[in-house]
Amino acid sequence: MTLAATTVSIILTFGTSAVIDRNKKDAAKREMVMMIMYDMNKAISDIEDCDKNLKEFFDIQVDIVAHPEKFDDGYYGLLTSLPIFEYPTTTENIFKSNIETVNTIGNILFVETVTMFYDTRARYKTDVVDAFLQQGEKAIQEYESLSDFNTPFFSFLSQNYYMLLRRYFEQCKLMMKVSDEDLEVFSKEREILEAEDGESSAQITERNLDVRQQMTLRLQQAYKEGKKALE
């Protein structure tokens, strides 16, 4: 083999290795980005469900306040309209605990925006859902307390959080060039993997329904005991 041929062979070998390494890094980056975008999209969808619950709760509340005789009949509707916001933190934990995240993704602004999204999601749960449940569980036990309960405040707060989280989400999609079609394809693949390897989105939804059912039974019992004490 001539010197020229040897040189070309070495260049091709190292060049091919560099291309392979770069492709692996690009694939790892894309996978991490899509995992995060999928997680963010699911959170936004769950918050939309919470907003619907808050609206349903308020509609029933207004009807009961206008017609006190409907309190007993409307009580179960109030219970089933209480918002539930539980979410897996696997992706968030991987994102925050991996010191190579910034290097892998290669976009500091994206990393900062995702961090703000996750911090805001946690505050939404605390400030909106947990606070609503804590105050709402007491408010629905009596007509007087229900009529004074400020549901619109929580709806307003929820909408503000939603718009902020939606803005973070759209910014991240733009920064990383993630289309709705990309997200839809990845979501379907992800749901299949979750169903095979762990807790799927459907299972999480089912678990949330179990939480709601247990909470409903507990509050119904408290309501019955309260009525019995007044007799």
N, C-alpha and C positions, 0 to 999 in steps of 0.2 A: 504494500500500500504506500503510495507516495505521500509526501508531507502535506501536500494540498488536500489530498483525499482524507487524510487523518484529521486535518484541521476542520474540514467540512463535516466529518462524522461527529467530532466533538461538539461543534456548534449546534448541529441538529439534535444531538442527545440532550444537551443542556437546554436548548431552546424548547424542545418538546416537554421536558420536565417542568420548565417554567410555565408553559401554557397549561399543563395539567394542574399544577399547583394553583395557578390563578383561577382556573375553572372550579376547583374544589372550594376555594375561598369565596368565589362569587355564589356558588350553590349554597354554601353554609350561610352566607349573608342573606340571601333571598329567603331561605327557610326560616331564619330567625325573624326577619321582617314580617313574613306572612303569618307566622305564629302570633306575633304581637298584634298585627292588624285584625286577625281573626278574633283574638281575645277582646280587643277594643270594640269591635263590631257587635259581639255578643253582649257586652256590657250596655251598649247603647240600646240594643233591642230590649234588654231587660228593664231599662229605665223607662222606655216607652210603655211597657206593660204596667209599670208602677204608676205612670201618669194616668193610664186608663183606669186603674184601680182607684186612684184618688178622685177622679171625675165621677165614677160610679158611686163612691162613698158619699160625695158631696150631693149628688142628685137625690140619693135616698135620704140623706140628712135633711135637705131642704123640704122634701115631701113630708117627712115625719114632723118637722117643726111646724109646718103649715097644718098638719092633721095629726095632732097628738094621739088620737085613737089608733093610729097605725103603728105606734111604737113597737108593740109586741110582734106584729107581723113583719115589720121592717128590720127587726133586730138581726135576723139571720143574714139578710142582705148586707147589712153593715159589716158583719163578721167576714163574709166571703169577699168583701171589697177591700179588706185591709191589705196593703202592699207587702210583698215579700221580696227581699233583695239579698240573695245569697249567691256567691260566685266562687269558682275555684281560683286559687292564687298560684298555681303551678308555673304558668308562663311568667307572671310578675316576679316570682321568686327567682326563676332562672335568669331573667333580665337584670334584676337588681344585684344578685349575688355573683354574677360572672364578671370578673375584672377584665375579661377580654371583650366584653360587649362593645365598647367604643371602637376597639381595633377591628372587630369583626364587621360591624355595621359601617364604620367609616364615616359617619355623619353625626357630629356632636349635637347639632340642632335637633335632629330626629330623636336622639337619646334623651335630650332635655325635655322635649315635648311629650314623649312617652312617659317619662318620670312624672311630669305634671299631671298627665292623664290619670295615672294610677293613684297619685296622691288625692286628686279631686274625686275619683271614684270612691275612695275610702271615706272622704268627708261627706259625700252624698249619702252613703249608707248611715253614717252617724247623725248628720244634721237633718236629714229628711225622713228616711224610713224608720230608723231606730227611735228617733224623737217622736214621730207620728204614732208609732205603735205604743210607746210608753204613755203618751198623753191620751191617745185614742181609746186604748183599752179601758181607761177609767171613764172617759167621756160617754161611751156608749152604754154604760150601766144605768144611767138615769136620763130622763127627758130633759131636765134642767141643764145638766152638764153637757148634753149633746147639743142643745140649742146654742150654748155659748162657745162651743168648740170651733176654733178658727181653721177649718180645713182649707179655705182659699190661700192662707199664708203658706201652707205646705205645698200646695199646687204651684204657687208662684215661685217658691224656692226650688222646687223640683224642675220647673221649666228653665230657670236660670242655670242650674247645674247642667241640665241636658244640653242647652245651647253651647255652654263652655266646653263640655266633653265632645260634642259634635264638631266644634271648631278645631279642637286638638286632633281629632280623628281625620278630618278632611285635610288638615295641614300635613299630617303624616303620609296620607295617601299621595298627596301632590309631591312631597319631597322624595319619596321612594318610588314614584311612578307605578303605583298600584291601582289598577283599574277595578271597576265593579265586577267585571268578568273574571279577572284574576282571583278576586276574593271569593267569588261564588264557587269556582272550581276548587280552590284550596279548602273552602269550608266543607264541601262534600267529601273530599278526601280525608279531611281531619275527623269528621264525624264517624267515618268508617273505622279509622284507626282507634278512636276513643272507644267505640263500641267493642272493639277486639281486645284492647289493652287496658282499659280502665273505665272510669266513670264518664259516660257520654253526656252530651247536652240534654238528651231526652231523660237520662237518669237523674241529672241534676234538677230538671224541671219536675220530675216525679217526686224527688226528695223535697223540693219546695212545696209541692202540693201536700205532702205528708206533714210538713211543718205547719202549713195553713190549717189542715184538718185537726191536728193536735191543739193548735191555738184556739180554733173555733170551739172544740169540745170543752176546753178549759174555761173559756169565757162564757159559754152557754151554761156551764155548771155554776159559775160564779153568779150569773144573772138569775138563775133559778133560786139559788140560796139567798140572794138579796131580796127577791120577791117574797120568798117564804118568810124571811125575817120581818118583813113589813106587814104580813097578814095577822 
